[in-house]
């Protein structure tokens, strides 16, 4: 059975990340954005801090967050939702990587590929031959 507490936390953090990226892209200063997100979902900044760190999200709060973040009811409860949230920073990185790849010669492409593969390995993983 899926762990509802973990799924909800992971998904609310994805919604938070989407909110932060949108606010920063709109030119808002990063300072105070956690408080702004708390206001958006109608909880106190202290409650939001607890949710981010360890507080379980009950059914009523989950539906409240979904309503204020304009996602369908039950969205927070589903596993593997986080990757579905658009990530503007990731898209900018992909565009920059694509541009670097297209402008590189064969040696540069090999170096770029090696650099990315090295960082994509998990902790303790051996390099691939």
Secondary structure by P-SEA (a helix, b strand, c coil): cccaaaaaaaaaaaaaaaaaaaaaaacccccaaaaaaaaaacccaaaaaaaaccccccaaaaaaaaaaaccccccccccccccccccaaaaaaaaaaaaaaaaccaaaaaaaaaaaaaaaccccccccc
